[in-house]
Amino acid sequence: MESAKRVLVYLRKETSVLQCAKFVQGITGHYAPGSQDRAMVNCGLDHNRFIISDRPFSGSRRAELQRPDFCPIKNLTDDQVGSLPEEIRGRGVDVGVAILLQSVNRRILLTRRSKELHIFPNVWVPPGGHMEEGEQLLDAGLRELQEETGLNLQGANLPWSILGLWESAFPPLMSRGLPRRHHIVAYLLVRSNETHQELQEKLRPDEQEVSACTWLDPEVTERIVAAKDGVKDSGRKSPELQTSIMITEVRGQSLIQKDLAVRTLLNTVPVDGEDTERVSTGTKYALSLWLETLRREEEVT
C-alpha cells in the first residue's frame, strides 16, 4: 500500500501537540503508568488519522488499550533500534480493524489465516485487515469481512461497539527477529440478527487469505482465553469438557467440514523456532473482552 494511502496512529497526551506515532514508540507505554501493559484511552478517526488521546475529543470513543508483556516494541534496546533499516524505522504505526461477528445464538466467527501469508500464517484470528483512506472503522472491518469470508453485512445497520485496542508487532517475539510491522488493532463487536448456522450458509472464504473458519461458543472461548501466552502449559489442565470443534476448511472451490482438536486452539506462542497453529494473542484479548460483555448482559437480565 502506498504510504500516502495508509491510515496511521497519531498521539496526544495532556496538552501536547498531536504527533504521528513512531514505529519504535511503545503506544501502550505512552499512556500506561510505570511499565504496565494496559491503559484506558480515547480514540477516533479524524482526516484519515487514527488519534489516541488521554482525553476525550470530538467523535472519540473510550476503549482499553493493551499489549503483551513480551511486546517486541516495548523491549527494544537503543542498539536494536539503531540496527533497524531506515525504511522500517520511518514507517509509523499502522491501523488494523478486526470484526468479532456475534451470531444471535452467541457464537463468534474465527478464521485461520492461510499458510502462504507472510504475517501470522496459519494463526486463528477474526476477519480483518488494514484501513483504506477515507474509511471509517466499521466500514473497513465490514469490507475485510466480505473480502475474506464472503459475508456481506455492509448496509445492514447492525449494532456494533469497540471492544478494545491491541498493540501488535510482527514477529511477535524478539527471539524471532526484530519487528518489521507495528499495528494498533481495533477489535469491533458486531451483533448479527442471524444464527451462526444461517451465516455459515453464506460463507465463501477467499482461499488466498483464509484456510478455515469456525464458530466459537462461550465455553470453548473460556478455555482459549485461559491459555495465557508466555505461561508454560497454560490452560491445558482444565477439564476436557469438549475435545473437538467443527471447522470448515477451504480446499480450492470446496468447503469441507472436519473436526479440529480443541487443544490445537490452546497452543501458545512458541518462545523460539517455527510458529504453530494457535489463536493469536491479540485475539485472546478480544475474546476475553467479548466474554465480559456476555457476563454483563447476564447480570442485567
N, C-alpha and C positions, 0 to 999 in steps of 0.2 A: 504494500500500500504506500502511495506517495506520502511523504512527510506532511505536506500541506493539508492532506485529507484526514490525517489521524486526529482523533479526539484524545487530548492529553489531560493529565491531572494538574490542577492549579491549587495552591495552598494559601490560606490566610490564617494567621494566628494573632489574637489580641488586636492590636492596632497596626499590624504590619501591612505592607503593600502586597497585593495579590501577585504571586510569583509562580512561574512554571516549575513543577517539581523536577528535580534532577534524578537521573537514572539511579545514582548511587545513594540517594537520600532515603532513609527509612521513614515512610509515611506514618505508620502507626506510632513509631517512636517520637515523631514530631509532636504528637498530641497526648500520648500516654505518659503518666507520671513515672519518674525513675526509669527503670528498664522493663516496665510492664509491657505486655503484648496485646493490650486491649484498651480502647478509648471510645467514648461517645462523641460523635461529631455531627455536624450538619453538612449536607451535601446537596448538590443540584447542578443542572446544566445552565450555562449562560454563554451564548455566542460560540458554541462548539468547544467550550472549555468545561471540564468536569471539576467543579470547585468543591474543596473540602475545607471547612472552617470550624473553629471552636465556638462560633457564634451564629445564630440564625441569620439568614438573609432572604431576600425576596425569592419565593419559589422553592426554598430549601426544605429538605426532609431530615428528620432526626434519625440516625442509624448508628449501630455499633460497628466499629472498625477493629479487625483483629488480624494477627499474623501468627504463624507458628514460632515457637521459641527457637527453632533451628533455621529460621529465615536467613537465607544467604545474604540478603541486603543488610540485615541487622548485624551480621557477623563479619562483614568485610573489613580488612585491615587497610591502612593507608597504602602499604606496598601493593596489595591486591588491587586497590582502586587504580593505582598508577599503572598497573600492568594490563588493565582493560583497554582494548582497542578504542581509539577516539570515536569511531562510528557508533560504538555501543554506549560509551560514556555520554555522548551527546544526544541520545535517543529521547530522553524524557521518560515519563511513566505513562503507559497506555491504559485505556479503559476497556474493560470487558463487561459483558452483560450475560447472565445465565438465568434461564427460566426454570423454576421449580413449578411444574404443572401439576396441580392437585385435582384429581377427579372428584366427582360429587360423593363417591364412596370412599374417600380418603386414601387414595394411592398416589404416589409420586413417581413421575417418569424419570428414569435414568438411561443414559446411552453409554455404550462402550466405544471409545474413540478408536478409529482404525489403526492398525499396526503400522501403516505406512506414513502416518503423520509424524512430523519432526518434533512436536512438542506434546508431552504426556501421551505417547502412544499406548493403546491397549488399557487405558485407565477409564474407570466409570465416572461420569460427570453428568450434570443436567445439560440439555441443549443450550448452546450459547456461543459467543464469539465477540469480535471487535465491533465497536460502533462505527458508523459511517457519518461523514459530515452532514449536518442538518437533521440527524435523527434524534428523537427523544429516547429515553431509556427503554420504555416499554416497546416502542416501535422497533428498536434494534433487537431486543430479545425475541419478539414475535417473528421478525424476519429470519433470524437464525433458527428458530424453532421450525419454521416452514422449510427452510433450505436443508436442514439436517434430517428432519423426520417426515416431512410432507404434511404435517398438521397445520392447517391454515386457520388461525384464530384472529387474524387481523380484521378489525371492524366488528368483532363480536361483542365489544364493550363489556368484557369480563372484569370483575373486581380484582384488584391487584395491590400489592404493597411491597416496599423494600424490606426484605428480611434482614440483610446486613451487608457489610462490605468486607472483602478479604484481600489482604496484600499477598500477592503471589509472585514467585520468581521461578525461573527455569534455567538450569536444572534446579530441583527443589532442595538439594543438599550440596554443601561446599565440597564434599568428598567426590562429587561427580564433575567438578569443574566450576569455574567462575560463572556467575549469572550472565545469560545472554538475553533474557526477557524479564521485564518487571511490569506488573499489572496491578491495578486495583479492580477487582471484580465485584460488580453489584449483583447480588442474588435477589431476584424478584420472585415473589409468590403470586402465581396466577391461578385463580379458582375457576375451574370449568363447571358447567352445569350438566356434564355428561359423565357416565360411569367410565372406568378405565377399559371395560370391555368395548364400549361404544367407540372410544378414542382409539383403541387398538385396531379396530377395523379400518381406520383411516390412515394408519401408519404406512408411509412409503419412504423408508430411510434411504439416504444417499450413501452408497457403499464406499465412496471415497472419503467420507467423513465418519461414518458410523458403521461398526461391525455387529452391534447387537443393541437391543432395547429391553427394558424390564420395568415392571410397575412394583414399587416397594410399598408394603403395608407398614403401619407404625411399629409392629412387633419386631420385624426384621430390621427396620431402621434403628430401633433402640440398640440392637446388638452391634450394628455397624458403627454407630456413634460411640459405643463403649470401647471400640478397638482404637485406642489412642496411638497416633504415630509418635515414634520416639520412645515408646514404652514396650519392653520385650514381652511377647506373648499376651499383650493387652487384648481383652475382650474374648479370648478363646476359652476361658474357663467357665463361661456362662452355660446354663443348661441347654442341651441340644433340643429345643422345642420344635425346631424345624430345620431339617438338614439340607433342603434344596429349595430353589425357587425356579419358576418358569421364565425363560428368556426367549426372545425372538432374534435369531441370528440372521444376518444378511448374507446371502450367498448368491452373488450375481443378481438376477432378477427375481430370485425366490426368497421367501421368508420362512425359516424353519424354526419350529417350536422345539425346545430342548430344555433339560434340567441343568441348572448350574448349582454346584455345592455352595451353600451359604458361607462356608469357611473361606472361599475364594474372595468374597467381599469383606472378609475380616483381615485380609492381608494388610500389613502396614508398610510404610515406605522403607525400602531396604537402606541400610546405612551405607553400603557400598555395592559395587557390582551392578548388574543389569536390573532395571526396574521390573516389577511384577504386576500382574493383573490385580487391581485393587480399586477401592473407592478413593478418590483424591482427598487430600487433607482439607482443602477448602470446601469440598462437597460435604464432608462430615460436619464441618462447622455449620454450613447452611441447613443440613438435615437436623442438626441439634436445635437450631432456631425454629424450624418447622414443628418439631415435636413440642417445643414450648408454646407455640400458638395453639396447638391442639389441646394442651393441658389447660391453658387459659380459657378456651372455649368450653371445655368440660366443666370447669369451675363455675362459669356463668350459668350454664344450664343445670 
